Amino acid sequence: MMDALDRPVWSMLNGRQAGLAAVRGAAVRIDPGYGPFAAARDTGDEAQAALAAVLRDAPDEVWVVEGQEWPAPPGTRVLRTAPLVQMVAETPAPMVPGDEHAEVLGEADVAEMTALALATQPGPWGPKTRLYGSYFGLRRDGRLAAMAGERMLPGPGLGEVSGVCTWPEFQGQGLAASLIRRVMAGITARGEVPFLHSYAGNARAIGLYETLGFRVRREMVVTVLAKS
């Protein structure tokens, strides 16, 4: 089961979330509305050419999440790379009193969700990102203060916690922890193991995730590619 996490984007778009793929074959790309994720079957010439072909003209870019930096196919260039850690919670923290106050976010909340995500940048966000799975939010004085939801389903028995973000003025109040527990409860209710990705340098976030039952499974790298 865990092997699917070694190549999460390739696994999700050739498996449980194949319906979200805009391009399939030797390379896959998710519908850009959901984000910029893409993957190639391997680093061979055919797959690399297919990966280059999924890119549109500037400013289009794709994010390749793998165990190491992905080589730029001919006709493309690396815009940036970032080290990640992939974490799993085989014994996730259970919900505690108060976590049930999180509300399910929907169509009426899109503007607030988008503003929060773009301001805090928990990861790539597009107009359909919220449709990956359930998203939950906590409000303070009527304002969406924090949210968290689901994203990748790379294989049977696995569900990703994602989009965890809080406005700076509401940080330090335990909102992110509460929302993560709520999202994990939904994942575990389906008999799945929660996992997530974090930027490796975000020690504060990683420390929080560890208190909620996550452990580092492996290091990953995101390689952002664009046409050269």
N, C-alpha and C positions, 0 to 999 in steps of 0.2 A: 504493500500500500504506500509506504513512505517513498518508494522509488520515484513516484510521480512528482514529488517535490524537487527532485534534482533538476527537472526541466519544466517548471510550472506552467509557462505560457504554451509551450509545445503540447504539454499534456492536456491542458484545459481546452484548447482549440481543436484538438483531435480526439476529444473524449466528451465529457459531460456538457461542455459549453461550446460544442462544435457549431451550434446554431448561431453563435455570435460572430463567427468568422466571416470576414468579408472576402478573404482570399484563402484558398487551401491548395495543398499540393506539396511540393518540395519545400515551400515556405508558407507560413500562415500569418495572417494579420487580423486582429480583431476589428470589427466595425468601428471606425474612428470615433463615432459618437460615444463609445464606451471608454475610449482612451487610445494610447499610442502603441500598445503591446504587439510585438511580432516575434517570430522565431523561425529558424531554418532547421530542416531535418538534420543537417550536419554542416561541416565546413567544406564539403566538396564543391566543385565548380558549379554543378547543376543547382544545388540548393542555394549557394551564395548568389548566383545570378537571379534566382527566383526571389530571394530576399531583397535584392536591389530593385527588382521590378515592382514590389509592393509600395515603394516610395513614390509619392507624387512630387510635383514641383515645390520649391521653397514657398512657405516656411515649414512644410511637412517634415515630420520626424517620426522615427519608431524607437521604442524602448525594448531592448533585448535583455532579458533577465536569465542569466546562466551562472554556472559555477566559476567562470572566469571571463575576463574581457573577451568580447566577441570580435573577431577580425573584420575590418570593414571590407565588404565586397567591392569588386571593381565598379567604379562609377559612384561610390559613396564615400563619406568621410565620417569620422568619429567626432561628434560635437562635444561630448563629455562622457566621463564614466564616474560611477560612484560605488563604493563598497557597501554592501548590505549584509545584514545577518538575517537568516531565516530561523524562526523560532516556532516550536510546537508546544502545545499544552495537553499532554496526555492525561494529566490530572488537573483540570482547570478549576479555578476558584469558583465556588457556587455563588449564586445570587444571595444578597443580604437584604434585610429590610430597608426599603427606600429605593432599591433598584427598579421596583415595579412602577415607579413614577415616570420612567422613560416612555415617551410617546412614539408611536409609529409615525414616521415622516412620509408624506405623500406629495401629490401634485401641488397642493396649496402651499407647500413649504419649499418649492424649488428655488425661488429667488434667495431665500435666506440660506439654504444649503450651499448654493453656488457661491454666494458672497463669503461665507465662512471658509469654504474649501480653497477658494482662490487667495484669500488673505493669509491663511495659515499653511497652505501647501503641504498637506499630509501625503500627497502623491498625485499622480496625474488625474485630472478631473475633466470630464466632458459632459455634454448635455444628457447622456444616457447612463452615466456612471451610477446614479442612484438606483438604476433598474437591475443591477447585478443581483441584488437580493434585498432583504429587509434592512432598512435604516431606522435608527432610533435617535431621538434627541431629548435633551433636557433644556427647559426654559427657565429664565430668571426675569421676573417682571415682564413677562410676555415675549421676551426676546429669545431666539434660539441661541443658547450659550455654548452648547457642545453637541457633537453627534458622533456616531460610529455605525458601521454597517458591515456588509459582506461583499466579497469580490470573487476571487478565483476559486473554482472547484476543479482542481487538477486531476482528481481521481476518486474512486469510491472511498467513502469514509473520511474525506478531508474537506474542510471548509475554512476559507480565509477571513480573518477579521481585518477590516480595512477602513480607510476614511476617518480615522480617529483624530478629531481636532476640537480645539477649544479656543474661543476668543481669549486673548491675553489677560484681559481684566477679570476673567472668571477662572483662570488657572489656579491650582493649589487648593481647590475645594472638593477634590475627589470625583469630579464629574466624569472624567475620562475612564477612571477605574469602574465606576458604576455602569457606564455604557458598555464597556468591554465585557463585563460580567453578563450583562443582558444579552449581548450579541452571542457570546459563547453558550449561553443557556439554550438559545435557539439551535445552534449548531450541534450541541451534544444531544438535544432532544431528537435529532435525526439519526443519532448513533454515529456522529462524525467527530473527528479530532480537530480542534481549532488550531490554526497556524497563522502566522503573519510574517511580514517583512518590515524591517526597520533599517534606516540608514545607520551604518555601523558607528558613526561618530555621535549619534544621539544617545548619549549615556543616560540622560534623564528618562527618556522613554523606555529604554531597554531595562533600566532598573524597575520601572513601574510594571512592565510586562512580567518580569521575574517574580514580583510579589503576587501576580495573578495566576501563577502556575506555568508560565512559559519557560522554556530552556532553549538555548541556542542549539540548533541542529547542525547548521553548517554556514559557512560564509558564501555569499553570492556577490555578483557584480551586475550592475545595470549599465549597458552600453547604449548610448543614444546616437543613432545614425541619421544622416540626412544625405541628400544628393550632393555630389561634389561639383 
